[in-house]
C-alpha cells in the first residue's frame, strides 16, 4: 500500500519551501535528513582535501565529499582524473592512486552528514555494462549543487544488453556512484 508522508517531513519540507505529495510510492519512508543531521549520524561521509603542487593557484586544491562505503569508487575517480584511466590488475578492488608521484598531497577524514554543503561540481562514475570495470566519469546533468541531491544519484541498475543465443535477455549490472567537489580554491 501507499504510505502518507509523515507530518514532520511535511513541516520540514514546508520550511525549506518544498511541498511533498500526500502519498509516497514506497513501502518504507526514508529517514528524515534533519534527524540524521541533528544526531550527527555517525561519520557516514568522507571528506578528502587534495592539494596540487604544480597547478596554478586557481586550481590548487579541491575538497571531495562522498559516502564512506564508496571509497573504492573514489579511488577509481581519482585514477581517471589524475592518471587518465583506471589501471587493470591489483588485489581485488585495491588499486590505490600514487598521489605523491602525481604531485598531490591528500588528507581524508570521516565526517558527519551535512545537508548544508554545496557542490561546486557533482560527478558520477559509471561502471559495469558497456563501461566495463574501467568506467567513465561524467558531470551530473542537470547540475546538482545540493550535496544530498548529488549523492542521491548513486545507484545500481540492471541493464539489458541484448539477447543470448537462446533468446533470453543478457542482463548486466550498471553502477553509478556520485561524488561532490564541495570546494575549488580560487586564486
C-alpha positions as CSV (number, residue, x, y, z in Angstrom):
1,X,0.0,0.0,0.0
2,X,0.9,3.6,-0.1
3,X,2.2,5.4,2.9
4,X,1.4,9.0,3.8
5,X,4.3,11.3,4.3
6,X,5.0,11.9,8.0
7,X,3.7,15.2,9.3
8,X,7.2,16.1,10.5
9,X,8.6,15.5,6.9
10,X,5.8,17.8,5.5
11,X,6.6,20.5,8.1
12,X,10.3,20.2,7.4
13,X,9.8,20.4,3.6
14,X,7.5,23.4,4.0
15,X,10.2,25.2,6.0
16,X,12.6,24.7,3.0
17,X,9.9,25.9,0.6
18,X,9.2,22.4,-0.9
19,X,5.9,20.6,-1.0
20,X,5.6,16.9,-0.5
21,X,3.0,14.7,-2.2
22,X,0.3,13.4,0.1
23,X,1.3,9.8,-0.6
24,X,4.7,8.3,-1.4
25,X,5.1,5.3,-3.7
26,X,7.4,3.4,-1.3
27,X,6.9,0.7,1.3
28,X,9.1,2.4,3.9
29,X,9.6,6.1,4.4
30,X,13.3,7.2,4.1
31,X,15.0,8.6,7.2
32,X,14.5,12.3,7.7
33,X,17.5,14.3,6.8
34,X,17.0,16.6,9.8
35,X,17.2,13.6,12.1
36,X,20.4,12.4,10.5
37,X,22.0,15.9,10.7
38,X,20.7,16.5,14.2
39,X,22.1,13.3,15.6
40,X,25.4,13.7,13.7
41,X,24.5,10.4,12.1
42,X,27.9,9.0,13.0
43,X,30.6,9.5,10.4
44,X,28.9,8.3,7.3
45,X,30.8,10.5,4.8
46,X,34.4,11.0,3.9
47,X,36.0,14.4,3.0
48,X,39.3,14.5,1.1
49,X,41.4,17.6,0.6
50,X,43.6,17.3,-2.5
51,X,46.4,19.9,-2.9
52,X,48.1,20.1,-6.3
53,X,51.8,21.2,-6.2
54,X,52.1,22.1,-9.9
55,X,48.8,23.8,-10.7
56,X,48.1,27.5,-10.8
57,X,46.5,29.0,-7.7
58,X,43.1,28.9,-9.3
59,X,43.2,25.1,-9.4
60,X,45.4,24.5,-6.4
61,X,43.0,22.5,-4.2
62,X,39.8,20.5,-4.2
63,X,37.7,19.1,-1.4
64,X,35.7,15.9,-2.3
65,X,32.9,14.6,-0.2
66,X,31.3,11.1,-0.6
67,X,29.7,8.3,1.2
68,X,32.2,6.2,3.2
69,X,31.0,2.9,1.5
70,X,32.0,4.3,-1.9
71,X,35.7,4.9,-1.0
72,X,36.9,2.3,-3.7
73,X,35.0,4.2,-6.3
74,X,36.6,7.4,-5.2
75,X,40.0,5.8,-6.0
76,X,38.6,5.0,-9.4
77,X,37.5,8.6,-9.9
78,X,41.0,9.8,-8.9
79,X,42.7,7.4,-11.3
80,X,40.5,8.9,-14.1
81,X,41.2,12.5,-13.1
82,X,44.9,12.1,-12.3
83,X,46.2,9.2,-14.4
84,X,43.7,9.4,-17.3
85,X,42.2,6.0,-16.6
86,X,41.6,3.1,-14.2
87,X,44.5,0.6,-14.2
88,X,43.9,-3.2,-14.6
89,X,45.2,-5.7,-12.1
90,X,45.6,-5.2,-8.3
91,X,44.4,-7.1,-5.4
92,X,40.6,-7.3,-5.8
93,X,39.4,-3.7,-5.8
94,X,42.6,-2.3,-4.3
95,X,44.3,-0.1,-6.8
96,X,45.5,2.9,-4.8
97,X,46.4,6.1,-6.6
98,X,50.1,7.2,-6.2
99,X,49.3,10.8,-5.2
100,X,52.8,11.8,-4.3
101,X,54.1,10.7,-7.8
102,X,51.4,13.0,-9.3
103,X,52.5,15.9,-7.1
104,X,49.4,15.8,-5.0
105,X,49.0,15.8,-1.2
106,X,45.8,14.2,0.1
107,X,44.2,14.2,3.5
108,X,41.0,12.4,4.2
109,X,38.8,12.4,7.3
110,X,35.5,10.9,8.2
111,X,32.7,13.4,8.7
112,X,29.1,13.5,9.6
113,X,26.2,14.1,7.2
114,X,25.9,17.9,6.4
115,X,22.9,18.9,4.3
116,X,24.2,22.4,4.0
117,X,27.2,21.6,1.9
118,X,27.2,22.9,-1.7
119,X,28.8,21.1,-4.6
120,X,30.8,23.2,-7.0
121,X,30.8,20.1,-9.1
122,X,28.8,16.9,-8.9
123,X,30.4,13.9,-10.7
124,X,29.2,10.4,-11.3
125,X,31.4,7.4,-12.0
126,X,29.6,4.8,-14.2
127,X,30.9,1.2,-14.2
128,X,29.7,-2.1,-15.5
129,X,27.6,-2.8,-18.6
130,X,29.1,-1.1,-21.6
131,X,31.5,0.9,-19.4
132,X,33.3,-2.2,-18.1
133,X,35.5,-2.2,-15.0
134,X,37.4,0.9,-16.0
135,X,34.2,3.0,-16.1
136,X,33.8,6.7,-17.1
137,X,33.2,9.8,-15.1
138,X,30.5,12.3,-16.2
139,X,29.2,15.5,-14.6
140,X,25.7,15.4,-13.2
141,X,23.1,16.7,-15.6
142,X,21.3,18.8,-14.7
143,X,23.9,20.1,-12.2
144,X,23.2,19.1,-8.6
145,X,24.6,21.9,-6.3
146,X,22.9,20.4,-3.2
147,X,25.0,17.7,-1.7
148,X,22.1,15.4,-0.8
149,X,20.7,15.6,-4.4
150,X,24.2,14.9,-5.7
151,X,25.0,11.9,-3.6
152,X,21.5,10.5,-4.1
153,X,22.4,9.9,-7.8
154,X,24.3,6.8,-6.7
155,X,22.5,3.6,-7.7
156,X,22.9,0.2,-9.2
157,X,20.6,-0.9,-12.0
158,X,20.1,-3.9,-14.2
159,X,20.6,-3.2,-17.9
160,X,19.6,-5.4,-20.8
161,X,22.4,-5.5,-23.3
162,X,21.0,-7.7,-26.0
163,X,19.9,-11.3,-26.2
164,X,21.6,-14.6,-25.6
165,X,21.6,-17.3,-28.2
166,X,18.5,-18.9,-26.7
167,X,16.7,-15.6,-26.9
168,X,16.8,-14.8,-23.2
169,X,17.9,-11.3,-22.2
170,X,21.5,-10.6,-21.4
171,X,21.4,-8.5,-18.2
172,X,24.4,-6.7,-16.8
173,X,24.8,-4.5,-13.7
174,X,25.4,-0.8,-14.2
175,X,26.7,1.1,-11.1
176,X,26.5,4.9,-10.8
177,X,28.4,6.4,-7.9
178,X,28.2,10.2,-7.1
179,X,30.8,12.5,-5.6
180,X,30.6,16.1,-4.6
181,X,33.5,18.5,-5.2
182,X,32.5,20.9,-2.4
183,X,35.4,23.4,-2.7
184,X,37.6,24.6,-5.5
185,X,40.1,27.1,-4.2
186,X,40.4,30.1,-6.5
187,X,43.3,32.5,-6.6
